Amino acid sequence: MNLDGVSKHLLICNGKTCMKNGAEEVTETIRGELKNSGLHREIHTTKTLCNGQCKHGPIAVLYPQGTWYKEMNKTKSEELILQLKEERNNNLGSELYCHDGKTFKNHESEL
């Protein structure tokens, strides 16, 4: 696999609990929206197994930003890709963890 030109990596949990909660639709939506928007050459996706946040699933993790998104669904997936295309802040109101440059911070505790 050639990652030349890739600037972001989206990890999409497809573990057992996330799958029960709609992870396949999230994966298909994200990949479809990336292709339709022309971002599939800039943003690579990987289906993962359990990311350890089952009660918040489906989970998507965006790197290099280090943002973990919880309770993803079709609508949130479409909005995330739109925000990435428009180079907006990527704030879905669904953030679980954010990276501050040093460590991960639980976004919920900051609310």
PyMOL commands that place a pseudoatom at each C-alpha (Angstrom):
pseudoatom trace, name=CA, resn=MET, resi=1, chain=A, elem=C, hetatm=0, pos=[0.000, 0.000, 0.000]
pseudoatom trace, name=CA, resn=ASN, resi=2, chain=A, elem=C, hetatm=0, pos=[1.308, 3.409, -0.958]
pseudoatom trace, name=CA, resn=LEU, resi=3, chain=A, elem=C, hetatm=0, pos=[0.488, 6.183, 1.525]
pseudoatom trace, name=CA, resn=ASP, resi=4, chain=A, elem=C, hetatm=0, pos=[2.136, 8.994, -0.462]
pseudoatom trace, name=CA, resn=GLY, resi=5, chain=A, elem=C, hetatm=0, pos=[-0.135, 12.025, -0.270]
pseudoatom trace, name=CA, resn=VAL, resi=6, chain=A, elem=C, hetatm=0, pos=[-2.129, 10.731, 2.704]
pseudoatom trace, name=CA, resn=SER, resi=7, chain=A, elem=C, hetatm=0, pos=[-2.458, 13.373, 5.416]
pseudoatom trace, name=CA, resn=LYS, resi=8, chain=A, elem=C, hetatm=0, pos=[-4.990, 11.790, 7.778]
pseudoatom trace, name=CA, resn=HIS, resi=9, chain=A, elem=C, hetatm=0, pos=[-5.883, 8.319, 8.994]
pseudoatom trace, name=CA, resn=LEU, resi=10, chain=A, elem=C, hetatm=0, pos=[-9.335, 7.332, 10.214]
pseudoatom trace, name=CA, resn=LEU, resi=11, chain=A, elem=C, hetatm=0, pos=[-9.521, 4.205, 12.354]
pseudoatom trace, name=CA, resn=ILE, resi=12, chain=A, elem=C, hetatm=0, pos=[-13.057, 2.830, 12.406]
pseudoatom trace, name=CA, resn=CYS, resi=13, chain=A, elem=C, hetatm=0, pos=[-13.858, 0.312, 15.108]
pseudoatom trace, name=CA, resn=ASN, resi=14, chain=A, elem=C, hetatm=0, pos=[-15.525, -2.823, 13.786]
pseudoatom trace, name=CA, resn=GLY, resi=15, chain=A, elem=C, hetatm=0, pos=[-15.319, -4.768, 17.031]
pseudoatom trace, name=CA, resn=LYS, resi=16, chain=A, elem=C, hetatm=0, pos=[-18.252, -6.887, 18.176]
pseudoatom trace, name=CA, resn=THR, resi=17, chain=A, elem=C, hetatm=0, pos=[-20.112, -4.230, 20.188]
pseudoatom trace, name=CA, resn=CYS, resi=18, chain=A, elem=C, hetatm=0, pos=[-19.534, -1.479, 17.640]
pseudoatom trace, name=CA, resn=MET, resi=19, chain=A, elem=C, hetatm=0, pos=[-20.798, -3.792, 14.895]
pseudoatom trace, name=CA, resn=LYS, resi=20, chain=A, elem=C, hetatm=0, pos=[-23.986, -4.395, 16.900]
pseudoatom trace, name=CA, resn=ASN, resi=21, chain=A, elem=C, hetatm=0, pos=[-24.403, -0.613, 17.111]
pseudoatom trace, name=CA, resn=GLY, resi=22, chain=A, elem=C, hetatm=0, pos=[-24.007, 0.133, 13.393]
pseudoatom trace, name=CA, resn=ALA, resi=23, chain=A, elem=C, hetatm=0, pos=[-20.275, 0.194, 12.682]
pseudoatom trace, name=CA, resn=GLU, resi=24, chain=A, elem=C, hetatm=0, pos=[-20.699, -1.362, 9.242]
pseudoatom trace, name=CA, resn=GLU, resi=25, chain=A, elem=C, hetatm=0, pos=[-22.976, 1.501, 8.158]
pseudoatom trace, name=CA, resn=VAL, resi=26, chain=A, elem=C, hetatm=0, pos=[-20.495, 3.997, 9.636]
pseudoatom trace, name=CA, resn=THR, resi=27, chain=A, elem=C, hetatm=0, pos=[-17.616, 2.366, 7.725]
pseudoatom trace, name=CA, resn=GLU, resi=28, chain=A, elem=C, hetatm=0, pos=[-19.539, 2.290, 4.447]
pseudoatom trace, name=CA, resn=THR, resi=29, chain=A, elem=C, hetatm=0, pos=[-20.708, 5.894, 4.892]
pseudoatom trace, name=CA, resn=ILE, resi=30, chain=A, elem=C, hetatm=0, pos=[-17.236, 7.229, 5.688]
pseudoatom trace, name=CA, resn=ARG, resi=31, chain=A, elem=C, hetatm=0, pos=[-15.611, 5.380, 2.795]
pseudoatom trace, name=CA, resn=GLY, resi=32, chain=A, elem=C, hetatm=0, pos=[-18.379, 6.390, 0.386]
pseudoatom trace, name=CA, resn=GLU, resi=33, chain=A, elem=C, hetatm=0, pos=[-18.242, 10.046, 1.408]
pseudoatom trace, name=CA, resn=LEU, resi=34, chain=A, elem=C, hetatm=0, pos=[-14.449, 10.084, 1.101]
pseudoatom trace, name=CA, resn=LYS, resi=35, chain=A, elem=C, hetatm=0, pos=[-14.681, 8.707, -2.419]
pseudoatom trace, name=CA, resn=ASN, resi=36, chain=A, elem=C, hetatm=0, pos=[-17.517, 11.036, -3.449]
pseudoatom trace, name=CA, resn=SER, resi=37, chain=A, elem=C, hetatm=0, pos=[-15.673, 14.080, -2.117]
pseudoatom trace, name=CA, resn=GLY, resi=38, chain=A, elem=C, hetatm=0, pos=[-12.350, 13.099, -3.677]
pseudoatom trace, name=CA, resn=LEU, resi=39, chain=A, elem=C, hetatm=0, pos=[-10.649, 12.821, -0.286]
pseudoatom trace, name=CA, resn=HIS, resi=40, chain=A, elem=C, hetatm=0, pos=[-9.945, 9.079, -0.525]
pseudoatom trace, name=CA, resn=ARG, resi=41, chain=A, elem=C, hetatm=0, pos=[-6.392, 9.841, -1.705]
pseudoatom trace, name=CA, resn=GLU, resi=42, chain=A, elem=C, hetatm=0, pos=[-5.749, 12.131, 1.281]
pseudoatom trace, name=CA, resn=ILE, resi=43, chain=A, elem=C, hetatm=0, pos=[-7.516, 10.244, 4.064]
pseudoatom trace, name=CA, resn=HIS, resi=44, chain=A, elem=C, hetatm=0, pos=[-6.825, 6.563, 4.608]
pseudoatom trace, name=CA, resn=THR, resi=45, chain=A, elem=C, hetatm=0, pos=[-9.278, 4.388, 6.524]
pseudoatom trace, name=CA, resn=THR, resi=46, chain=A, elem=C, hetatm=0, pos=[-8.658, 1.230, 8.492]
pseudoatom trace, name=CA, resn=LYS, resi=47, chain=A, elem=C, hetatm=0, pos=[-11.268, -1.046, 10.040]
pseudoatom trace, name=CA, resn=THR, resi=48, chain=A, elem=C, hetatm=0, pos=[-10.008, -2.056, 13.469]
pseudoatom trace, name=CA, resn=LEU, resi=49, chain=A, elem=C, hetatm=0, pos=[-11.077, -4.582, 16.011]
pseudoatom trace, name=CA, resn=CYS, resi=50, chain=A, elem=C, hetatm=0, pos=[-11.953, -3.427, 19.510]
pseudoatom trace, name=CA, resn=ASN, resi=51, chain=A, elem=C, hetatm=0, pos=[-10.605, -0.007, 20.511]
pseudoatom trace, name=CA, resn=GLY, resi=52, chain=A, elem=C, hetatm=0, pos=[-11.618, -0.523, 24.148]
pseudoatom trace, name=CA, resn=GLN, resi=53, chain=A, elem=C, hetatm=0, pos=[-14.457, 1.999, 24.275]
pseudoatom trace, name=CA, resn=CYS, resi=54, chain=A, elem=C, hetatm=0, pos=[-17.357, -0.393, 23.727]
pseudoatom trace, name=CA, resn=LYS, resi=55, chain=A, elem=C, hetatm=0, pos=[-19.927, 1.557, 25.750]
pseudoatom trace, name=CA, resn=HIS, resi=56, chain=A, elem=C, hetatm=0, pos=[-19.360, 4.553, 23.456]
pseudoatom trace, name=CA, resn=GLY, resi=57, chain=A, elem=C, hetatm=0, pos=[-19.370, 2.722, 20.123]
pseudoatom trace, name=CA, resn=PRO, resi=58, chain=A, elem=C, hetatm=0, pos=[-19.211, 2.895, 17.220]
pseudoatom trace, name=CA, resn=ILE, resi=59, chain=A, elem=C, hetatm=0, pos=[-15.878, 4.673, 17.602]
pseudoatom trace, name=CA, resn=ALA, resi=60, chain=A, elem=C, hetatm=0, pos=[-13.847, 6.494, 14.938]
pseudoatom trace, name=CA, resn=VAL, resi=61, chain=A, elem=C, hetatm=0, pos=[-10.373, 7.860, 15.633]
pseudoatom trace, name=CA, resn=LEU, resi=62, chain=A, elem=C, hetatm=0, pos=[-8.808, 10.593, 13.489]
pseudoatom trace, name=CA, resn=TYR, resi=63, chain=A, elem=C, hetatm=0, pos=[-5.047, 10.903, 13.236]
pseudoatom trace, name=CA, resn=PRO, resi=64, chain=A, elem=C, hetatm=0, pos=[-2.753, 12.803, 13.408]
pseudoatom trace, name=CA, resn=GLN, resi=65, chain=A, elem=C, hetatm=0, pos=[-5.202, 14.987, 15.367]
pseudoatom trace, name=CA, resn=GLY, resi=66, chain=A, elem=C, hetatm=0, pos=[-5.802, 12.200, 17.867]
pseudoatom trace, name=CA, resn=THR, resi=67, chain=A, elem=C, hetatm=0, pos=[-9.521, 12.847, 18.197]
pseudoatom trace, name=CA, resn=TRP, resi=68, chain=A, elem=C, hetatm=0, pos=[-11.752, 9.947, 19.240]
pseudoatom trace, name=CA, resn=TYR, resi=69, chain=A, elem=C, hetatm=0, pos=[-15.396, 10.233, 18.156]
pseudoatom trace, name=CA, resn=LYS, resi=70, chain=A, elem=C, hetatm=0, pos=[-18.084, 8.280, 20.009]
pseudoatom trace, name=CA, resn=GLU, resi=71, chain=A, elem=C, hetatm=0, pos=[-21.539, 7.037, 19.045]
pseudoatom trace, name=CA, resn=MET, resi=72, chain=A, elem=C, hetatm=0, pos=[-20.900, 7.465, 15.348]
pseudoatom trace, name=CA, resn=ASN, resi=73, chain=A, elem=C, hetatm=0, pos=[-23.772, 6.974, 12.939]
pseudoatom trace, name=CA, resn=LYS, resi=74, chain=A, elem=C, hetatm=0, pos=[-24.517, 7.768, 9.302]
pseudoatom trace, name=CA, resn=THR, resi=75, chain=A, elem=C, hetatm=0, pos=[-25.277, 11.455, 9.952]
pseudoatom trace, name=CA, resn=LYS, resi=76, chain=A, elem=C, hetatm=0, pos=[-22.191, 12.062, 12.107]
pseudoatom trace, name=CA, resn=SER, resi=77, chain=A, elem=C, hetatm=0, pos=[-20.040, 10.204, 9.571]
pseudoatom trace, name=CA, resn=GLU, resi=78, chain=A, elem=C, hetatm=0, pos=[-21.283, 12.412, 6.728]
pseudoatom trace, name=CA, resn=GLU, resi=79, chain=A, elem=C, hetatm=0, pos=[-20.698, 15.548, 8.825]
pseudoatom trace, name=CA, resn=LEU, resi=80, chain=A, elem=C, hetatm=0, pos=[-17.165, 14.474, 9.775]
pseudoatom trace, name=CA, resn=ILE, resi=81, chain=A, elem=C, hetatm=0, pos=[-16.172, 14.008, 6.128]
pseudoatom trace, name=CA, resn=LEU, resi=82, chain=A, elem=C, hetatm=0, pos=[-17.812, 17.330, 5.170]
pseudoatom trace, name=CA, resn=GLN, resi=83, chain=A, elem=C, hetatm=0, pos=[-15.844, 19.092, 7.918]
pseudoatom trace, name=CA, resn=LEU, resi=84, chain=A, elem=C, hetatm=0, pos=[-12.614, 17.428, 6.772]
pseudoatom trace, name=CA, resn=LYS, resi=85, chain=A, elem=C, hetatm=0, pos=[-13.303, 18.485, 3.181]
pseudoatom trace, name=CA, resn=GLU, resi=86, chain=A, elem=C, hetatm=0, pos=[-13.967, 22.063, 4.238]
pseudoatom trace, name=CA, resn=GLU, resi=87, chain=A, elem=C, hetatm=0, pos=[-10.997, 21.946, 6.634]
pseudoatom trace, name=CA, resn=ARG, resi=88, chain=A, elem=C, hetatm=0, pos=[-13.213, 22.948, 9.518]
pseudoatom trace, name=CA, resn=ASN, resi=89, chain=A, elem=C, hetatm=0, pos=[-12.654, 22.185, 13.203]
pseudoatom trace, name=CA, resn=ASN, resi=90, chain=A, elem=C, hetatm=0, pos=[-14.020, 18.588, 13.068]
pseudoatom trace, name=CA, resn=ASN, resi=91, chain=A, elem=C, hetatm=0, pos=[-16.288, 19.214, 16.058]
pseudoatom trace, name=CA, resn=LEU, resi=92, chain=A, elem=C, hetatm=0, pos=[-19.275, 16.873, 15.959]
pseudoatom trace, name=CA, resn=GLY, resi=93, chain=A, elem=C, hetatm=0, pos=[-20.296, 17.229, 19.574]
pseudoatom trace, name=CA, resn=SER, resi=94, chain=A, elem=C, hetatm=0, pos=[-19.344, 13.571, 19.715]
pseudoatom trace, name=CA, resn=GLU, resi=95, chain=A, elem=C, hetatm=0, pos=[-15.742, 13.875, 20.848]
pseudoatom trace, name=CA, resn=LEU, resi=96, chain=A, elem=C, hetatm=0, pos=[-14.681, 11.394, 23.490]
pseudoatom trace, name=CA, resn=TYR, resi=97, chain=A, elem=C, hetatm=0, pos=[-10.930, 12.071, 23.682]
pseudoatom trace, name=CA, resn=CYS, resi=98, chain=A, elem=C, hetatm=0, pos=[-8.829, 14.847, 22.216]
pseudoatom trace, name=CA, resn=HIS, resi=99, chain=A, elem=C, hetatm=0, pos=[-5.049, 15.048, 22.072]
pseudoatom trace, name=CA, resn=ASP, resi=100, chain=A, elem=C, hetatm=0, pos=[-3.470, 18.269, 23.325]
pseudoatom trace, name=CA, resn=GLY, resi=101, chain=A, elem=C, hetatm=0, pos=[-0.048, 17.635, 21.814]
pseudoatom trace, name=CA, resn=LYS, resi=102, chain=A, elem=C, hetatm=0, pos=[1.173, 15.699, 24.851]
pseudoatom trace, name=CA, resn=THR, resi=103, chain=A, elem=C, hetatm=0, pos=[-1.594, 13.455, 26.157]
pseudoatom trace, name=CA, resn=PHE, resi=104, chain=A, elem=C, hetatm=0, pos=[-5.169, 12.423, 25.535]
pseudoatom trace, name=CA, resn=LYS, resi=105, chain=A, elem=C, hetatm=0, pos=[-7.803, 14.319, 27.465]
pseudoatom trace, name=CA, resn=ASN, resi=106, chain=A, elem=C, hetatm=0, pos=[-11.278, 13.013, 28.172]
pseudoatom trace, name=CA, resn=HIS, resi=107, chain=A, elem=C, hetatm=0, pos=[-13.421, 15.527, 26.332]
pseudoatom trace, name=CA, resn=GLU, resi=108, chain=A, elem=C, hetatm=0, pos=[-16.485, 14.713, 28.452]
pseudoatom trace, name=CA, resn=SER, resi=109, chain=A, elem=C, hetatm=0, pos=[-14.759, 15.827, 31.652]
pseudoatom trace, name=CA, resn=GLU, resi=110, chain=A, elem=C, hetatm=0, pos=[-14.174, 19.255, 30.129]
pseudoatom trace, name=CA, resn=LEU, resi=111, chain=A, elem=C, hetatm=0, pos=[-17.878, 19.846, 29.468]
for i in range(1, 111): cmd.bond("trace and resi %d" % i, "trace and resi %d" % (i + 1))
show_as sticks, trace
zoom trace
